[in-house]
Amino acid sequence: MSDESRKAREHRASRGVRRGLAGAAALLLAGLAAAPVAAAGERSTGERSAGRGGLLSLTPVADRDLTEVRAFLGGRNVDSGPARYGVRAYRLTYKTVDPHGRPTTATGLLTLPKGGTHRLDVVSDTHGTMVNRGYAPSAGEDFGRVASYLHASAGRAVAAPDYLGLGGGPGLHPYMDTRSSVTASVDMLRAARAAAGKLGRPLNGDVYATGFSQGGQVAMGLGRALREGADRHFRLRALAPVSGPYDLEGQELPALYDGRVNDVSGVLYVSYWLVAQNRLHAIYKDPAEVFRKPYAHRVERLFDGNHEEEDILGALAPTVKDLLTPDFYEKLKHPSGGLLDAARENDHTCDWKADLPVRLYAGTADTDVPIANARSCAAQLARHGAPARIVDQGAVDHFRSFAVSAPQVVRWFDAVGRS
């Protein structure tokens, strides 16, 4: 294993352990503190007859004062300068649809500031790749809540969908299926609107969209959906995704072969993507067509939403080339059929006229999602006459690109709001 791959694996493994311990402890404390209220919140809210976005339950999960918020952010190397208020967070369960348009449910986190204006702007924050449902924003208090606490402590409501199949949602997560992640995000905004009204902090309809990694792509798709009238109650004011894989066919897949994506991240992303997308597209009939032995018989069960990142990586090959059969390794380099459909169907999030403020945040040392993805997105937007600024954070890796960018996004949203 290369030094880069070893460091990446060690980084992911240690991050996963820290997340699990911190998340479990925080959930236990939150549950003990809020148990009587949570039990009441689980009863019907009167929204059960509503359609998509209908609020099914509202459960308090965290109550943090300003000192605690700053400590939480500082402990994850995120500048807490924009924080001005404490926050309260709630798990929402709401109605949405699956990738085939069938009714289902999903969960998400609504975070409100303990102060500020009565009527609130809302930030839609869409999270990055997660393999374990327990790390979704409404389920675990760690990395997935950083943006929620940061933006809410600056004075806005934050709606953070868990996506389908993560958090408390049923089934398996359709990883990198942008369409269903966008519908879950739109419906989370609807549920957040209902919940915020019940909590006495109504939303004013102005939406600021951001997201990291997988969530950066989702944020772009959500921005397009809102701009094209997905819900008349919401007005998109600004869009600020961070390090999103906007161009799978043109950048992210080729980067697996030219060294721009590190081995460990490549193995995780490729295996997760192939297993999830095969449920939606005709990529393979038998995992042995794609994955070498002994990985073929175990890879699908590893992505059941219950495994840890480090356990999955420990059970798979050290490189993409060692993971895939020789034939499929070449096919992935030159995709066709269902494989190409899976990539192209998710490569449209920047293909629209974004006639509103847009900034694309990224880092040049990112070996998970190379900065070329942001450049491809900016080029697509520019072709529609809507240029977007790329905020190049310099030689920072994937997770550091988020830590550096998130406070900047808060301040930029503040500036847009004042304009």
Secondary structure as UniProt FT lines:
FT   HELIX           3..41
FT   TURN            48..49
FT   TURN            52..53
FT   STRAND          55..64
FT   HELIX           66..74
FT   TURN            75..77
FT   TURN            81..82
FT   STRAND          87..97
FT   TURN            99..100
FT   STRAND          103..113
FT   STRAND          120..126
FT   HELIX           133..135
FT   TURN            137..139
FT   HELIX           143..145
FT   HELIX           146..153
FT   TURN            154..155
FT   STRAND          157..161
FT   TURN            164..165
FT   TURN            167..168
FT   TURN            175..176
FT   HELIX           178..198
FT   TURN            199..200
FT   STRAND          203..212
FT   HELIX           214..227
FT   TURN            228..229
FT   TURN            232..233
FT   STRAND          235..242
FT   HELIX           248..252
FT   HELIX           253..258
FT   HELIX           263..277
FT   TURN            278..280
FT   HELIX           287..289
FT   TURN            293..298
FT   HELIX           299..302
FT   HELIX           309..315
FT   HELIX           320..323
FT   HELIX           326..333
FT   HELIX           337..344
FT   TURN            345..346
FT   TURN            349..350
FT   STRAND          358..362
FT   TURN            364..365
FT   HELIX           372..383
FT   TURN            384..385
FT   STRAND          389..392
FT   HELIX           398..418
//
